[in-house]
Amino acid sequence: LPSVALVCNLIVVTGGVWQYWRSGALKMSFALPFVALSIPMAWFGGTMPIQRETFVMFLGLSLLAAGIAMWIQAPEGKSSPPGSPVVIWFVGLPVGGAIGFLSGMVGIGGGIFLSPCLHLLRLADSKRIAATSSFFIMVNSIAGLVGQTMKHGTTAHLSQLTEYAWLFVAVLLGGQIGSRLGTQLLSGRIVKRLTAVLVLYVAGRMLYLSFA
């Protein structure tokens, strides 16, 4: 169920967003341009039916390319400083809108797409990218969940979420550990490398499912 994935996203990133906010890594002036258009687009994507098989294949290929690019790109410290607010909004609106639509449609929070984009564009350091992606996931998971509910025309499917209580507990614990590591213990270079590994893992899983 896409709704299960979206709830898992919310559980993981809500605590992470708080940790990033407290540490100063999350800056709304940078995050809002990417979020503004993504919210309605995530809702719109959540209302649309889709044949998942073909989409998963292309999604896996795009994530594979993004993960490889993130792994081989220049090390931390060579990223460009953030541009002017006008530039950030000019880039953030279309990127955020497109990712929001895709994330709402397939039940993914969208950070898995946004993080590689921000790394490749070199708009910020690794920790700010991780913080922005977490915030992006949180707001778009909410919008996508609303869209999924409207697509079903009822909230009855949400009652099935109780069957996944064990999963939600595991996700909560893992998310808290990961967010604390990302904000306090790991360097930006390690965060970038771990993000690349995660993207490549997700790409591999999607390609395996599409061709199996």
C-alpha positions as a printed NumPy array, in Angstrom:
array([[  0.   ,   0.   ,   0.   ],
       [  1.329,   3.456,  -0.852],
       [ -0.326,   4.676,   2.341],
       [  1.89 ,   2.365,   4.421],
       [  5.011,   3.742,   2.73 ],
       [  3.869,   7.314,   3.308],
       [  3.159,   6.691,   7.   ],
       [  6.605,   5.107,   7.362],
       [  8.079,   8.201,   5.752],
       [  6.305,  10.425,   8.26 ],
       [  7.463,   8.356,  11.215],
       [ 11.085,   8.434,  10.092],
       [ 11.455,  12.05 ,   9.079],
       [  9.374,  13.865,  11.703],
       [ 11.976,  13.19 ,  14.383],
       [ 14.746,  13.847,  11.887],
       [ 13.315,  17.228,  10.927],
       [ 13.254,  18.207,  14.596],
       [ 16.882,  17.13 ,  15.026],
       [ 17.993,  19.04 ,  11.939],
       [ 16.035,  22.12 ,  13.033],
       [ 17.674,  22.096,  16.458],
       [ 21.135,  21.691,  14.952],
       [ 20.601,  24.586,  12.529],
       [ 20.973,  22.448,   9.405],
       [ 17.38 ,  23.065,   8.283],
       [ 16.935,  26.555,   6.819],
       [ 13.404,  27.396,   5.691],
       [ 14.696,  30.072,   3.321],
       [ 16.4  ,  27.271,   1.377],
       [ 13.76 ,  24.544,   1.831],
       [ 10.572,  26.478,   1.025],
       [ 11.279,  26.995,  -2.709],
       [ 11.453,  23.225,  -3.152],
       [  8.388,  22.565,  -1.003],
       [  5.983,  25.284,  -2.184],
       [  4.869,  23.671,  -5.45 ],
       [  5.59 ,  20.104,  -4.39 ],
       [  2.726,  20.034,  -1.865],
       [ -0.162,  20.512,  -4.35 ],
       [  1.633,  18.364,  -6.91 ],
       [  2.089,  15.529,  -4.386],
       [ -1.609,  15.717,  -3.595],
       [ -2.443,  15.685,  -7.323],
       [ -0.114,  12.755,  -7.953],
       [ -1.693,  10.848,  -5.086],
       [ -5.109,  11.083,  -6.737],
       [ -3.928,   9.493,  -9.995],
       [ -4.005,   5.768, -10.795],
       [ -0.836,   4.405, -12.38 ],
       [  0.563,   1.19 , -13.824],
       [  3.458,   0.709, -11.432],
       [  5.506,  -1.88 , -13.348],
       [  6.733,   0.345, -16.175],
       [  7.177,   3.307, -13.894],
       [  9.227,   1.322, -11.384],
       [ 11.61 ,   0.246, -14.149],
       [ 12.299,   3.797, -15.346],
       [ 12.466,   5.026, -11.776],
       [ 15.064,   2.39 , -10.942],
       [ 17.179,   3.395, -13.941],
       [ 17.05 ,   7.085, -13.036],
       [ 17.987,   6.394,  -9.42 ],
       [ 20.839,   4.177, -10.583],
       [ 22.247,   7.044, -12.643],
       [ 21.757,   9.506,  -9.772],
       [ 23.433,   7.211,  -7.251],
       [ 26.469,   6.646,  -9.462],
       [ 26.779,  10.384, -10.112],
       [ 26.591,  11.146,  -6.39 ],
       [ 29.292,   8.595,  -5.612],
       [ 31.82 ,   9.841,  -8.176],
       [ 31.202,  13.591,  -7.916],
       [ 33.62 ,  16.052,  -6.318],
       [ 34.238,  15.629,  -2.581],
       [ 32.719,  17.814,   0.117],
       [ 34.054,  21.353,   0.12 ],
       [ 33.889,  21.937,  -3.655],
       [ 30.161,  22.581,  -3.716],
       [ 29.067,  26.043,  -4.79 ],
       [ 27.578,  28.389,  -2.198],
       [ 23.806,  28.868,  -2.346],
       [ 22.7  ,  31.338,  -4.996],
       [ 20.432,  34.322,  -4.541],
       [ 16.849,  33.744,  -3.324],
       [ 15.62 ,  34.364,  -6.884],
       [ 17.886,  31.605,  -8.221],
       [ 16.826,  29.192,  -5.467],
       [ 13.137,  29.822,  -6.195],
       [ 13.735,  29.562,  -9.95 ],
       [ 15.327,  26.138,  -9.492],
       [ 13.256,  24.963,  -6.531],
       [  9.75 ,  25.406,  -7.924],
       [ 10.025,  23.164, -11.025],
       [ 12.279,  20.605,  -9.332],
       [ 10.078,  20.401,  -6.247],
       [  6.871,  20.289,  -8.279],
       [  8.04 ,  17.437, -10.505],
       [  9.378,  15.406,  -7.591],
       [  6.255,  16.081,  -5.535],
       [  4.045,  14.764,  -8.329],
       [  6.078,  11.569,  -8.698],
       [  6.295,  10.989,  -4.96 ],
       [  2.567,  11.392,  -4.424],
       [  1.769,   9.127,  -7.361],
       [  3.889,   6.159,  -6.255],
       [  3.763,   6.598,  -2.479],
       [  7.361,   7.723,  -1.922],
       [  8.214,  10.781,   0.152],
       [ 10.382,  12.295,  -2.577],
       [ 13.582,  12.882,  -0.647],
       [ 15.183,   9.976,  -2.486],
       [ 14.809,  12.107,  -5.649],
       [ 15.485,  15.536,  -4.173],
       [ 18.718,  14.631,  -2.418],
       [ 20.554,  13.461,  -5.579],
       [ 19.3  ,  16.537,  -7.456],
       [ 20.619,  18.921,  -4.808],
       [ 23.944,  17.089,  -4.635],
       [ 24.351,  17.212,  -8.407],
       [ 23.368,  20.9  ,  -8.552],
       [ 25.744,  21.591,  -5.629],
       [ 23.344,  24.068,  -4.083],
       [ 24.273,  23.311,  -0.455],
       [ 26.431,  21.17 ,   1.796],
       [ 25.513,  17.56 ,   2.557],
       [ 23.903,  18.139,   5.939],
       [ 21.682,  20.956,   4.668],
       [ 20.663,  18.744,   1.754],
       [ 19.787,  15.919,   4.164],
       [ 17.792,  18.337,   6.327],
       [ 15.948,  19.815,   3.343],
       [ 15.165,  16.367,   1.966],
       [ 13.757,  15.249,   5.327],
       [ 11.482,  18.293,   5.499],
       [ 10.468,  17.705,   1.879],
       [  9.567,  14.095,   2.66 ],
       [  7.49 ,  15.099,   5.678],
       [  5.262,  17.658,   3.975],
       [  4.876,  15.673,   0.756],
       [  4.053,  12.458,   2.598],
       [  1.194,  14.291,   4.283],
       [ -0.008,  15.686,   0.947],
       [  0.373,  12.31 ,  -0.769],
       [ -1.513,  10.559,   2.023],
       [ -4.402,  12.989,   1.601],
       [ -4.344,  12.371,  -2.152],
       [ -4.313,   8.593,  -1.686],
       [ -7.306,   8.867,   0.642],
       [ -9.204,  10.982,  -1.888],
       [ -8.36 ,   8.48 ,  -4.637],
       [ -9.947,   5.679,  -2.613],
       [-12.917,   7.905,  -1.79 ],
       [-12.882,   6.693,   1.807],
       [-10.665,   6.428,   4.864],
       [-11.487,   2.728,   5.28 ],
       [ -8.12 ,   1.662,   3.824],
       [ -6.375,   3.49 ,   6.659],
       [ -7.744,   0.948,   9.128],
       [ -5.383,  -1.607,   7.559],
       [ -2.436,   0.381,   8.901],
       [ -2.889,  -1.237,  12.322],
       [ -1.594,  -4.486,  10.804],
       [  1.792,  -2.798,  10.318],
       [  2.255,  -1.541,  13.883],
       [  5.433,  -3.622,  14.32 ],
       [  6.877,  -2.079,  11.169],
       [  6.1  ,   1.437,  12.359],
       [  7.892,   0.813,  15.671],
       [ 10.982,  -0.492,  13.866],
       [ 10.912,   2.458,  11.483],
       [ 10.653,   4.903,  14.404],
       [ 13.667,   3.432,  16.194],
       [ 15.793,   3.245,  13.062],
       [ 14.845,   6.76 ,  12.018],
       [ 15.835,   8.257,  15.359],
       [ 19.202,   6.505,  15.287],
       [ 19.852,   7.625,  11.72 ],
       [ 18.864,  11.249,  12.289],
       [ 21.069,  11.507,  15.374],
       [ 24.025,  10.076,  13.466],
       [ 23.428,  12.466,  10.586],
       [ 23.205,  15.595,  12.732],
       [ 25.841,  14.923,  15.374],
       [ 28.335,  12.192,  14.539],
       [ 28.918,  11.866,  10.79 ],
       [ 30.837,  14.212,   8.488],
       [ 29.254,  15.686,   5.379],
       [ 31.327,  13.423,   3.137],
       [ 30.127,  10.303,   4.945],
       [ 26.513,  11.525,   4.783],
       [ 26.915,  11.989,   1.022],
       [ 28.424,   8.529,   0.579],
       [ 25.712,   6.878,   2.66 ],
       [ 23.047,   8.7  ,   0.644],
       [ 24.597,   7.39 ,  -2.572],
       [ 24.618,   3.84 ,  -1.197],
       [ 20.96 ,   4.169,  -0.197],
       [ 19.973,   5.489,  -3.626],
       [ 21.845,   2.648,  -5.344],
       [ 20.213,   0.084,  -3.064],
       [ 16.726,   1.412,  -3.822],
       [ 17.55 ,   1.464,  -7.537],
       [ 18.71 ,  -2.139,  -7.399],
       [ 15.579,  -3.245,  -5.584],
       [ 13.325,  -1.482,  -8.085],
       [ 15.135,  -2.907, -11.089],
       [ 15.056,  -6.383,  -9.556],
       [ 11.306,  -6.133,  -8.969],
       [ 10.655,  -4.809, -12.471],
       [ 12.657,  -7.529, -14.25 ],
       [ 12.047, -10.48 , -11.902]])
